[in-house]
């Protein structure tokens, strides 16, 4: 018997997730199908449904993975630099480097938002962001940390989204990290 599809020996889940990332990068999250993901991963058309249930199940795994990657990027920037601005730049870099994840993570209508893996990963990413705000505010807790965190998140998320959609003025240049630093520096110089 000749095998037409490779056997993934325990890596099927990752193969389908990798196929999903590629498909989302090419055409966005709305257009993916389990049949296409199976074809891309080189598995039977039933395999993605067996492991993920449905398209929302695949996108749930993409969102959870994205939030974990985001938390890793923010934690790394904080540990490496100790600079809250660099945590913001890491957020922008994450969005550019992991566009497929970014496009799914903030669209909870596409996935099972109450999934435990998504909620845990979201909490970890939020902790990474808000701990940087807390250190900027001298370790204080309370409403100032939350408001400052939402303000910082809004700035970097909005900037990343505008950059990805090529909606920013070309005079900002070709380097998104330099542009993000300039904008953050401009906003905070009036403190």
C-alpha positions as a printed NumPy array, in Angstrom:
array([[  0.   ,   0.   ,   0.   ],
       [  1.357,   3.415,  -0.951],
       [  0.882,   6.185,   1.535],
       [ -0.189,   9.494,  -0.016],
       [ -0.161,  11.493,   3.185],
       [  2.772,  11.655,   5.579],
       [  2.352,  10.41 ,   9.105],
       [  3.136,  13.106,  11.681],
       [  3.863,  10.854,  14.664],
       [  2.674,  13.105,  17.456],
       [  3.251,  16.363,  15.606],
       [ -0.143,  16.527,  13.913],
       [ -1.456,  19.29 ,  16.172],
       [  1.598,  21.473,  15.467],
       [  1.407,  20.692,  11.749],
       [ -2.22 ,  21.857,  11.605],
       [ -1.399,  24.977,  13.661],
       [  1.504,  25.791,  11.336],
       [ -0.816,  25.322,   8.36 ],
       [ -3.341,  27.65 ,   9.999],
       [ -0.692,  30.337,  10.553],
       [  0.33 ,  30.113,   6.892],
       [ -3.278,  30.236,   5.685],
       [ -4.128,  33.211,   7.921],
       [ -1.007,  35.034,   6.744],
       [ -2.034,  34.501,   3.133],
       [ -5.733,  35.337,   3.306],
       [ -6.838,  36.208,   6.837],
       [ -8.628,  34.169,   9.482],
       [-12.117,  34.279,   7.965],
       [-11.164,  32.26 ,   4.884],
       [ -9.522,  29.219,   6.449],
       [-11.208,  25.833,   6.312],
       [-10.421,  22.54 ,   8.017],
       [-10.19 ,  20.812,   4.64 ],
       [ -7.587,  23.334,   3.431],
       [ -5.617,  23.017,   6.677],
       [ -5.608,  19.226,   6.301],
       [ -4.332,  19.558,   2.732],
       [ -1.609,  22.005,   3.785],
       [ -0.547,  19.791,   6.715],
       [ -0.574,  16.678,   4.54 ],
       [ -3.081,  14.785,   6.697],
       [ -6.531,  13.302,   6.177],
       [ -9.36 ,  15.799,   5.983],
       [-10.788,  14.402,   9.249],
       [ -7.593,  14.931,  11.285],
       [ -8.045,  18.662,  12.088],
       [-11.653,  18.064,  13.184],
       [-10.538,  15.161,  15.361],
       [ -7.936,  17.301,  17.162],
       [ -9.643,  20.714,  17.202],
       [-13.356,  20.033,  16.71 ],
       [-14.026,  22.849,  14.293],
       [-12.552,  25.976,  12.733],
       [-13.147,  27.91 ,  15.971],
       [-11.165,  25.225,  17.801],
       [ -8.182,  25.77 ,  15.506],
       [ -8.433,  29.537,  15.953],
       [ -8.698,  29.039,  19.729],
       [ -5.347,  27.244,  19.649],
       [ -3.894,  30.027,  17.469],
       [ -5.137,  32.695,  19.912],
       [ -3.792,  30.844,  22.973],
       [ -0.426,  30.337,  21.282],
       [ -0.38 ,  34.007,  20.281],
       [ -1.015,  35.255,  23.808],
       [  1.765,  32.981,  25.111],
       [  4.174,  34.288,  22.471],
       [  3.172,  37.866,  23.321],
       [  3.752,  37.28 ,  27.037],
       [  7.159,  35.768,  26.241],
       [  8.094,  38.802,  24.107],
       [  6.981,  41.314,  26.752],
       [  8.683,  39.428,  29.59 ],
       [ 11.886,  39.152,  27.574],
       [ 11.917,  42.879,  26.797],
       [ 11.307,  43.765,  30.453],
       [ 14.049,  41.423,  31.7  ],
       [ 16.525,  42.38 ,  28.982],
       [ 16.097,  46.142,  29.144],
       [ 14.107,  47.006,  32.268],
       [ 12.608,  49.77 ,  30.125],
       [  8.839,  50.1  ,  29.844],
       [  9.143,  51.804,  26.448],
       [ 10.995,  48.758,  25.157],
       [  8.132,  46.565,  26.357],
       [  5.886,  48.673,  24.11 ],
       [  8.31 ,  48.28 ,  21.222],
       [  8.305,  44.512,  21.851],
       [  4.51 ,  44.572,  21.527],
       [  4.786,  46.273,  18.145],
       [  7.522,  43.847,  17.047],
       [  5.346,  40.9  ,  18.129],
       [  2.445,  42.188,  16.003],
       [  4.695,  42.508,  12.958],
       [  6.479,  39.185,  13.432],
       [  3.325,  37.216,  14.327],
       [  0.703,  38.91 ,  12.221],
       [ -1.494,  35.809,  11.893],
       [ -1.663,  35.388,  15.661],
       [ -2.263,  39.124,  16.123],
       [ -5.157,  39.074,  13.649],
       [ -6.876,  36.27 ,  15.565],
       [ -6.111,  37.163,  19.198],
       [ -8.189,  40.32 ,  19.303],
       [-11.161,  38.888,  17.407],
       [-12.849,  36.735,  20.077],
       [-15.854,  36.169,  17.839],
       [-13.61 ,  33.848,  15.792],
       [-12.692,  31.459,  18.601],
       [-13.799,  30.036,  21.944],
       [-12.874,  33.03 ,  24.093],
       [-13.756,  31.287,  27.371],
       [-11.383,  28.412,  26.665],
       [ -9.095,  27.857,  29.662],
       [ -5.93 ,  27.931,  27.569],
       [ -6.894,  31.292,  26.047],
       [ -7.869,  32.794,  29.404],
       [ -4.625,  31.639,  31.044],
       [ -2.512,  32.968,  28.176],
       [ -4.402,  36.294,  28.155],
       [ -3.848,  36.648,  31.901],
       [ -0.13 ,  35.982,  31.48 ],
       [  0.158,  38.585,  28.698],
       [ -1.81 ,  41.129,  30.758],
       [  0.465,  40.504,  33.739],
       [  3.517,  41.102,  31.552],
       [  2.076,  44.403,  30.328],
       [  0.73 ,  45.657,  33.649],
       [  3.839,  44.702,  35.626],
       [  5.791,  47.063,  33.393],
       [  3.293,  49.828,  34.131],
       [  3.505,  49.108,  37.84 ],
       [  7.298,  49.391,  37.783],
       [  7.015,  52.66 ,  35.845],
       [  4.705,  53.983,  38.583],
       [  7.1  ,  53.018,  41.36 ],
       [  5.478,  49.685,  42.228],
       [  2.126,  51.204,  43.08 ],
       [ -1.065,  49.238,  42.558],
       [ -4.588,  50.43 ,  41.949],
       [ -6.604,  52.234,  39.325],
       [ -3.637,  54.263,  38.029],
       [ -1.894,  51.035,  36.99 ],
       [ -4.953,  49.798,  35.141],
       [ -5.633,  53.139,  33.417],
       [ -1.978,  53.602,  32.522],
       [ -1.8  ,  50.036,  31.264],
       [ -4.859,  50.476,  29.06 ],
       [ -3.446,  53.762,  27.751],
       [ -0.08 ,  52.166,  26.926],
       [ -1.749,  49.111,  25.384],
       [ -4.029,  51.317,  23.281],
       [ -1.058,  53.256,  21.959],
       [  1.057,  50.263,  20.972],
       [ -1.872,  48.182,  19.723],
       [ -3.211,  51.063,  17.648],
       [  0.23 ,  51.849,  16.284],
       [  0.857,  48.198,  15.379],
       [ -2.529,  47.906,  13.674],
       [ -2.004,  51.109,  11.702],
       [  1.502,  50.002,  10.686],
       [  0.276,  46.572,   9.551],
       [ -2.469,  48.195,   7.488],
       [ -0.045,  50.699,   5.954],
       [ -2.203,  53.55 ,   7.249],
       [  0.566,  55.703,   8.765],
       [  2.26 ,  58.611,   7.008],
       [  5.3  ,  57.531,   4.999],
       [  7.314,  60.267,   6.697],
       [  7.547,  57.992,   9.767],
       [ 10.107,  55.989,   7.818],
       [ 10.682,  52.295,   7.266],
       [ 11.626,  51.247,  10.816],
       [  8.544,  50.465,  12.939],
       [ 10.57 ,  50.18 ,  16.14 ],
       [ 12.148,  53.618,  15.719],
       [  8.75 ,  55.112,  14.882],
       [  7.156,  53.461,  17.943],
       [  9.929,  54.817,  20.194],
       [  9.521,  58.312,  18.744],
       [  5.767,  58.31 ,  19.281],
       [  6.03 ,  56.962,  22.83 ],
       [  8.725,  59.529,  23.639],
       [  6.598,  62.325,  22.247],
       [  3.544,  61.384,  24.27 ],
       [  5.397,  61.037,  27.558],
       [  7.511,  64.187,  27.346],
       [  4.566,  66.253,  28.597],
       [  4.368,  64.45 ,  31.977]])
